[in-house]
């Protein structure tokens, strides 16, 4: 099993509606992308300066499935919205052993 985690820090001025739209769009991906086994999207409530605003955790059977997900048209459409609003992102990919 492969786990893919993305954390997003949104730009100052990004509205709650924009963030909720991105969350909704992300949560719709499992129904459109074969090989995406599970997805969890969470919004941060902590006020720590080092806190990120959104976290996405996805699971795949293989690295190939993750590669397919990365270039899927529905995923690409969400990435456009994220890039518009994100100050920066962080990612971790690992194999569950």
TIZAZA-188744 format. One record per residue: x, y, z of N, C-alpha, C in turn; residue in one letter. Coordinates in pm, whole numbers, padded with zeros to 5 digits, always signed. Each point is the difference from the previous one (the first is absolute). Example, Ala and Ser with C-alpha at 12.3 -4.5 7.8 and 13.67 -1.06 7.14 Angstrom:
BEGIN
+01319-00569+00780-00089+00119+00000+00090+00120+00000A;-00035+00105-00072+00082+00119+00006-00077+00109+00073S;
! end
This chain:
BEGIN
+00086-00118+00000-00086+00118+00000+00090+00124+00000X;-00039+00100-00081+00072+00126-00010-00087+00110+00061X;+00060+00082+00084-00070+00114+00060+00060+00128-00057X;-00088+00092-00038+00038+00130-00056-00067+00106+00086X;+00081+00086+00063-00051+00105+00086+00041+00135-00056X;-00095+00092-00010+00027+00136-00045-00053+00095+00107X;+00082+00098+00035-00042+00105+00093+00008+00133-00073X;-00101+00084+00020-00009+00126-00071-00009+00115+00099X;+00079+00103-00026-00010+00128+00071-00057+00099-00100X;-00118+00053+00027-00064+00091-00093+00052+00142+00016X;-00003+00074-00112+00041+00140+00001-00094+00081+00088X;+00054+00103+00062-00084+00093+00074-00101+00058-00098X;-00123+00010+00042-00104+00052-00088-00081-00108-00068X;+00045-00126+00007-00080-00110-00054-00126-00011+00085X;-00114-00003-00064-00126+00000+00075-00035-00140+00049X;-00084-00004+00101-00050-00128+00052-00076-00074-00109X;-00073+00072-00083-00073-00063-00110+00095-00065-00100X;+00111+00064-00032+00099-00059-00091+00058-00128+00060X;+00032+00004+00128+00055-00117+00067-00101-00114+00003X;-00125+00031+00031-00104-00103+00005-00027-00058-00139X;+00011+00082-00105-00017-00051-00136+00113-00098-00036X;+00122+00034+00037+00114-00090-00024-00020-00130+00076X;-00042+00010+00125-00024-00121+00081-00106-00087-00067X;-00109+00060-00043-00109-00075-00066+00051-00065-00129X;+00077+00073-00078+00053-00054-00126+00095-00117+00027X;+00082+00012+00102+00091-00110+00036-00080-00123+00042X;-00101+00021+00082-00080-00112+00051-00078-00071-00111X;-00018+00064-00114-00070-00062-00113+00093-00088-00084X;+00130+00011+00017+00094-00073-00084-00010-00152+00008X;-00023-00061+00116-00006-00146+00003-00104-00060-00095X;-00106+00073-00028-00102-00054-00090+00038+00016-00147X;+00109+00073-00028+00039+00026-00139+00133-00061-00039X;+00076-00050+00096+00135-00049-00029+00015-00144+00046X;+00016-00089-00096+00022-00140+00031+00136-00016+00066X;+00007-00085+00099+00127-00024+00070+00016+00081+00127X;-00081+00104+00017+00001+00081+00122-00087-00074+00101X;+00065-00068+00094-00070-00089+00094-00073+00075+00110X;+00063+00104+00053-00065+00077+00106+00057+00141+00003X;-00081+00090+00054+00042+00140+00012-00062+00059+00124X;+00079+00080+00068-00048+00076+00115+00051+00143-00018X;-00090+00096+00017+00036+00141-00012-00038+00068+00131X;+00096+00069+00061-00027+00066+00127+00040+00146-00003X;-00079+00082+00068+00031+00142+00016+00054+00024+00140X;+00104+00076+00009+00067+00028+00126-00084+00091+00090X;+00006-00026+00129-00062+00090+00096+00102+00059+00097X;+00125-00047-00006+00104+00049+00091+00047+00139-00042X;+00042+00079+00097+00045+00136-00029+00152+00014+00002X;+00070-00111+00007+00145+00003+00001+00054+00062-00128X;+00106+00077+00012+00061+00065-00116+00052-00102-00101X;+00040-00117+00045+00054-00102-00092-00108-00090-00059X;-00126+00025+00036-00110-00084-00048-00029+00025-00147X;-00037-00106-00070-00047+00008-00138-00152+00015+00005X;-00061+00035-00114-00143+00027-00001-00085-00120-00040X;+00054-00086-00086-00075-00115-00049+00096-00116-00016X;-00050-00119+00030+00079-00122-00021-00084-00099-00079X;+00067-00066-00093-00062-00101-00085+00081-00127+00017X;-00068-00110+00035+00065-00129+00012-00070-00097-00093X;+00079-00060-00092-00056-00094-00097+00076-00131+00008X;-00068-00108-00042+00060-00135+00000-00018-00063-00137X;+00106-00071-00042+00004-00068-00128+00061-00137+00018X;-00032-00093-00090+00062-00132+00004+00144+00002-00048X;+00035+00097-00087+00133-00001-00061+00046+00140-00037X;+00128+00013-00027+00056+00127-00048-00060+00036-00135X;-00030-00101-00081-00060+00024-00132-00138+00064+00015X;-00078-00046+00098-00131+00060+00025+00015+00145+00044X;+00101+00029+00082+00027+00138+00042+00038+00086-00121X;+00081-00053-00089+00038+00074-00122-00122+00029-00087X;-00089-00099-00012-00123+00020-00077-00085+00112+00062X;-00015-00004+00131-00075+00103+00074+00060+00139-00024X;+00131+00009+00001+00068+00129-00012-00032+00070-00131X;-00029-00076-00105-00025+00060-00131-00145-00013-00046X;-00087-00052+00084-00141-00014-00036-00062+00139-00023X;-00081+00015-00103-00058+00132-00031-00077+00064+00116X;-00075-00078+00075-00075+00058+00112+00094+00049+00110X;+00110-00070+00019+00100+00044+00098+00071+00126-00049X;+00034+00002-00128+00066+00118-00059-00087+00125+00018X;-00132-00014-00017-00090+00114+00016+00002+00055+00143X;+00006-00089+00098+00007+00044+00140+00135+00066+00027X;+00107-00055-00058+00133+00059+00021+00008+00144-00050X;-00072+00032-00107-00003+00137-00050-00056+00094+00107X;-00110-00042+00062-00060+00082+00107+00094+00013+00118X;+00066-00110+00037+00091+00002+00114+00117+00095-00028X;+00059-00010-00118+00115+00085-00034-00036+00148+00004X;-00125+00032-00034-00045+00139+00005-00005+00053+00143X;-00034-00086+00094-00024+00043+00139+00113-00035+00097X;+00088-00091-00038+00101-00050+00095+00122+00092+00008X;+00039+00027+00123+00129+00067+00022+00112-00101-00025X;-00019-00121+00055+00092-00111-00026-00066-00130+00041X;+00058-00110-00049-00048-00133+00035+00118-00085+00043X;-00031-00106+00071+00100-00099+00041-00058-00138-00030X;+00086-00094-00033-00047-00133-00035+00089-00107+00062X;-00062-00112+00034+00072-00120+00045-00065-00119-00069X;+00084-00085-00061-00044-00126-00060+00080-00111+00065X;-00070-00106+00043+00071-00111+00060-00074-00130-00022X;+00074-00109+00013-00056-00134-00014-00028-00053+00140X;-00124-00044+00022-00037-00058+00129+00055-00143+00005X;+00074-00027+00102+00059-00135+00012-00060-00074+00118X;
! end
